Amino acid sequence: MTKEKRKPTRLAVHSKANIKLGGRSIKAESENVSLNGAFVTAVRQDELNDVVGFNFSHLPISAKAKVVRVTNEGIGLHFENTLLD
């Protein structure tokens, strides 16, 4: 059995979101979110280590994030600051 490496609790949060890279905005949907990161599905998947802007479409929450995981199911983001900073 593998032990979970993430410390902050992730919550299932299904919400429309946007990922911004350069001058383009990509529609996404969050699958789960923690204070330090999120896993999202998007039409176009960014490259590992890209630094992107992330925000929820209907909430005043935004963050700068690094793409730390890319799978067929979506993109793992690690926020540069926690959502409480």
Backbone torsions as a table, in degrees:
resi	resn	phi	psi	omega
1	MET	NA	131.5	-178.5
2	THR	-89.0	137.4	178.4
3	LYS	-86.1	137.0	178.3
4	GLU	-65.3	129.5	-178.9
5	LYS	-85.7	-24.6	-178.6
6	ARG	-72.2	137.1	178.3
7	LYS	-90.4	-48.5	-179.6
8	PRO	-67.7	142.8	178.2
9	THR	-68.9	135.4	176.0
10	ARG	-98.6	139.0	178.9
11	LEU	-115.6	140.7	176.0
12	ALA	-70.1	109.8	179.3
13	VAL	-128.7	107.4	179.9
14	HIS	-101.1	103.8	-175.8
15	SER	-145.6	146.6	174.6
16	LYS	-65.8	142.7	-177.3
17	ALA	-146.9	172.1	176.8
18	ASN	-130.6	141.4	173.0
19	ILE	-115.4	129.1	-179.2
20	LYS	-115.5	127.2	177.8
21	LEU	-136.7	119.9	-175.2
22	GLY	63.2	-130.8	-179.4
23	GLY	-96.2	5.2	-176.2
24	ARG	-109.7	151.8	178.1
25	SER	-118.8	130.9	-177.4
26	ILE	-114.2	128.1	177.1
27	LYS	-70.5	138.0	-178.6
28	ALA	-143.5	173.1	172.6
29	GLU	-138.8	129.9	179.0
30	SER	-75.1	143.4	175.5
31	GLU	-105.4	-43.8	174.6
32	ASN	-151.2	154.1	-173.9
33	VAL	-141.4	143.4	170.5
34	SER	-130.4	-178.6	177.3
35	LEU	-65.7	-24.9	-174.9
36	ASN	-106.1	-8.5	-176.0
37	GLY	-174.1	-177.7	-179.4
38	ALA	-154.5	157.0	171.0
39	PHE	-117.4	125.2	-175.2
40	VAL	-130.2	154.0	170.5
41	THR	-104.2	143.7	-178.5
42	ALA	-148.2	155.8	179.1
43	VAL	-61.6	-44.6	178.7
44	ARG	-115.9	132.6	179.6
45	GLN	-95.8	132.9	179.6
46	ASP	-78.0	171.4	-179.1
47	GLU	-85.9	151.1	175.2
48	LEU	-54.6	137.4	179.8
49	ASN	75.8	-0.2	172.2
50	ASP	-60.9	143.1	172.9
51	VAL	-102.8	124.9	-173.0
52	VAL	-129.1	162.1	168.7
53	GLY	-92.4	145.3	-179.0
54	PHE	-136.2	133.4	172.5
55	ASN	-150.5	152.3	174.1
56	PHE	-81.0	141.0	-177.5
57	SER	-65.1	-35.0	-172.4
58	HIS	-117.2	12.9	179.0
59	LEU	-130.6	147.6	179.8
60	PRO	-81.7	52.8	-179.0
61	ILE	-124.0	126.5	176.4
62	SER	-144.2	158.1	-178.1
63	ALA	-157.1	156.4	169.6
64	LYS	-92.3	135.1	-173.9
65	ALA	-140.8	155.6	176.2
66	LYS	-108.7	136.3	176.7
67	VAL	-75.1	115.1	-176.6
68	VAL	-111.8	-7.9	-179.8
69	ARG	-154.5	135.1	176.3
70	VAL	-131.1	121.1	178.2
71	THR	-130.9	175.1	175.1
72	ASN	-64.2	-24.5	-177.8
73	GLU	-86.0	-24.0	-178.3
74	GLY	165.9	-160.3	-173.2
75	ILE	-124.2	131.5	173.5
76	GLY	-93.7	127.7	-179.9
77	LEU	-115.3	141.1	172.9
78	HIS	-116.0	117.7	-177.4
79	PHE	-70.7	139.1	177.9
80	GLU	-66.3	-34.8	172.9
81	ASN	-124.4	155.0	176.2
82	THR	-68.8	162.1	-179.3
83	LEU	-66.0	-13.2	178.4
84	LEU	-91.2	-11.3	-179.2
85	ASP	-72.5	NA	NA
